[in-house]
Amino acid sequence: MERNTMESLYDQRQFREMGHRLIDLLADHIANTTSGKNPKTIDWAEPSTELESWKDFFNNGNADDFFEKVIQRTTHTHHPKYIGHQVGVPAPITALTGLLASLLNNGMAVYEMGMSPTAMERIITDHICKKVGYGETSRGLLTSGGTLANLTALLSARKAKAKHNVWTEGSSQQLGIMVSEEAHYCVDRAARIMGLGDQGIIKVPVTKDFTMDTSQLENYHAKALENGVHVFAIVGSAPSTATGIYDDLEAIARFAKEKGLWFHVDGAHGGAAIFSKKYKHLLAGIEKSDSVVIDGHKMLMMPTLTTALLYREGIHSHTTFVQKADYLLTHTDEEDWYNGGKRTFECTKSMMGLHWYILLKLYGDDIFDQNVTKLYDLGKEFAQLIHSDSNFELAIEPMSNILCFRYVAPQLSLEQLNSLNQSIRQQLLEDGEFYMVQTQLRGVHYLRTSLMNPFTTMEHLGWLLEKIKTLAEKLMAPEPTL
Ligand SMILES: *Cc1c(COP(=O)(O)O)cnc(C)c1O
């Protein structure tokens, strides 16, 4: 068959063969990574080296090697030594739903361009609303990521709470939101996209434990009013990204009610704890929120990107992007829940509901409970190990599976320790056995880990600390004199 023809593009035999080969490769990959058999989590290269390698492959490589090369040249989330970012470890079944969705490519902007994923989305979001503790009038949707979901929620909040209709009239009053200074940067970005500016982003300080200092809310709110800012929403982090610390949602809910604010919970990472019998107490008060965001691609083992955005009063999800939806109030049985595109930022959207639906059908809530509970438990155990070793120091007692800690040595100054921990992290990256990240908290440089992988054990984390110690000792050793 000729190359470059439609016939060859659609050659069924080739599709079958390549597909089977890919599934075999991925099944081997899962086995080799989850077992920890592969020596590396990441085979790190400088950006310029990586670029050259793919340029060369484009011109000279054998396309038959493409799958293997991609697998080799990516960070292996399934490896138990993958303990870095909050990107989740996808359940293998969700790779199959991803494949199915890619080929069928129903864009979902209107009902008939995605009948089944639309129906599934309704079933799933109704279910999660119930888990959150919302009542019968709640409604949710799926959208492409926590960042977009937070923006969408804040747009709904503005629509519901601003005195003017900004959607039709543009901004005529300085509006504002209140949020912890530790919140994910996307909340700040969303507020700026909405035109709130510096004045409209009221950053509430955190306590020494990195949770929003709710004793300051009254203060900051009054100051904003004095400055002519109409505060319309408050955002609680569940948890905040850098430290993994949850805000006190009960206290924020009380304040929001008292002041008539929209209460939004950014649970992109840890909203998933609603599924954990052991840890759902961290989210106490979430049922009083007006909206909640939960990422499927973080703690719920789905591929990027899929995020649930849930509204306590579903009507608000219908009014975000339209001038009027009054008819919905009078004819609720006529609600066109099935025209998803009216309620989401996206026009075309991937069939992301498939992942949630099949996971829940095959494994039930229990699989989410197991994953969250196991990883949060592991966070606590790892904290104990760090405490027991005088070479290490925790930034703060963890509330989740995110931990910030650093190597310490009594003879070194803060600057020296900062630069030492930075070097440790760089060497870990270049070594590639473990993958972890770093953060700065109040001028102190920490190594940061998100324990996202259900195959990670205390044994792996013990090896990690040993490795860090060895690296630190090498880095601290005096330069050999020749
Ligand atoms: C990850 C995260 C986000 C951003 O979500 P994306 O899905 O990456 O867009 C927002 N808020 C918090 C608290 C997060 O952890």
The ligand as an SDF file (V2000), in Angstrom:
LIG
                    3D

 15 15  0  0  0  0  0  0  0  0999 V2000
   -3.7680   21.4110   41.2810 C   0  0  0  0  0  0  0  0  0  0  0  0
   -4.5450   22.4790   41.9130 C   0  0  0  0  0  0  0  0  0  0  0  0
   -5.2030   23.4410   41.1410 C   0  0  0  0  0  0  0  0  0  0  0  0
   -5.0860   23.4890   39.6400 C   0  0  0  0  0  0  0  0  0  0  0  0
   -5.7850   22.4330   39.0590 O   0  0  0  0  0  0  0  0  0  0  0  0
   -5.4000   21.9190   37.5810 P   0  0  0  0  0  0  0  0  0  0  0  0
   -6.2780   20.7350   37.4230 O   0  0  0  0  0  0  0  0  0  0  0  0
   -3.9460   21.6080   37.6210 O   0  0  0  0  0  0  0  0  0  0  0  0
   -5.7330   23.0190   36.6320 O   0  0  0  0  0  0  0  0  0  0  0  0
   -5.9690   24.3820   41.7890 C   0  0  0  0  0  0  0  0  0  0  0  0
   -6.0520   24.3900   43.1340 N   0  0  0  0  0  0  0  0  0  0  0  0
   -5.4270   23.4950   43.9080 C   0  0  0  0  0  0  0  0  0  0  0  0
   -5.5900   23.5620   45.3910 C   0  0  0  0  0  0  0  0  0  0  0  0
   -4.6490   22.4970   43.3270 C   0  0  0  0  0  0  0  0  0  0  0  0
   -4.0270   21.6100   44.1010 O   0  0  0  0  0  0  0  0  0  0  0  0
  1  2  1  0
  2  3  1  0
  2 14  2  0
  3  4  1  0
  3 10  2  0
  4  5  1  0
  5  6  1  0
  6  7  2  0
  6  8  1  0
  6  9  1  0
 10 11  1  0
 11 12  2  0
 12 13  1  0
 12 14  1  0
 14 15  1  0
M  END
$$$$
